[in-house]
Amino acid sequence: IEIVIKLYSETERELNRAIMFIEDKNYESANKSLNKSVDLIAALRSVLDINLPIGKNLEAIYTFLERQIISANVKKDIEIIKTLLPMVAELKDAFTQISTMSKDEIAAQSAAAK
């Protein structure tokens, strides 16, 4: 779980850097940051268990994030990036909370969700 949290943190960092680069009209660096963000989302996707309901939900979220990042990159649109940052932060926070829970608490949460 710690690796997943780090991937979310790095995604947030790269998205924020992209905003700064676009504001500075440094489009080459913005492109690199946004491409790195897509790579980070792909890394998150690679560790998904799509046999679990949460895995399928995360797959859909990651697909949405990737498409939006690519759109923001093509358009160099800061507003698109700004709408993605809270989503990435929320996902990171959720995994941070999970990382502090015991296995029994996680099992209870899973059972309650069914």
N, C-alpha and C positions, 0 to 999 in steps of 0.2 A: 504493500500500500504506500510505503514511503516513496518509492520510485514514481508511482502515479501522481502523488502530490507534487513531487519535483517537476514532473512533466507539465502539470498545470501551471506551476509557478513560472517555469521557463516560457510557456506559451503566453502568459500574462505579460511577462517582461518583453518578449518580442513584439507583441501587439502594441504595447506602449511605446516601444522604440520606433515602430512603424509610424505611429501617429506623429512623433517628434520629427522623423525624417521627412514625412510628407509636408508638415508645416514648414520645414526648412527647404522644401523643394529639392531634397536629396532623394530622387526617385530610385536610383540604383540601390542605395542602402535600404530604402523602404521595401523594395522588391525582395531583397535578401531576407529581411526580417519577416516579411509575410510568407515567403516560401519556407522559411525555417518553422514558422507557426504551423503551416500545413504538414510539414514533416513530423512535428511534435504530436499533432492530432493523429497522424497515421501511426505513430508509436503507441499512443494510447489505445487506438483501435486494435493493434496487434496483440494486446494482452487481454482482450475481451473474451469472455465465455458466452457466446451467443446462444447457448442452450438454456441459459438462465433468463428470466424475463427482464431483469435489469440490464443484462448484456444487450438484448435487442433494443431496449430503450436508449441505451448509451450509443449504440451503433447509429441510430437515427439522429441523435444529437450531434455526433461527430461528423456525420455526412452533412448536416446543416452547417456546422461550423466551417468545415472545409470549403463548401460552396460559397459561403459568405466571405471568407477570407480571400478566396480567388477573385470574387467579384470586387471586393475592396481593392485588391491589387490592380486589377485591370483598370478600374475607375480612379484609383488613388483617392478613395473616398473615406475620409476620417470618420464620418458619421456611422458608416457600417461597422467599422472597427469598434467604435464606442459602444454600439449596441451589443457587441460580442463580449466585451470585457466583464460585465456583470455575470454573464452566463458561466464563463470560465471560472470566475471567482467563486460562484455558488457551488460549482462542481468540486473545486478544490476544497472548499469549506466542508462539504459533505464528506469527502474522503478523509479529511483531517479529523472530523468527528468520529467516523468509523474506526480510524486508527487508534482512538483512545478507548474504544469499547471492548469489553471482554467478549469471548466467543459466545457465552450464554446470552449476553445482551444482543449480539448480532442475530443469533438464532431466534430470539424472542421477537425482534423487529421483523425478521423474515416471515415468521409464522403469522404475525399480526397483519402483514401486508397481503397475505393470501386470502 
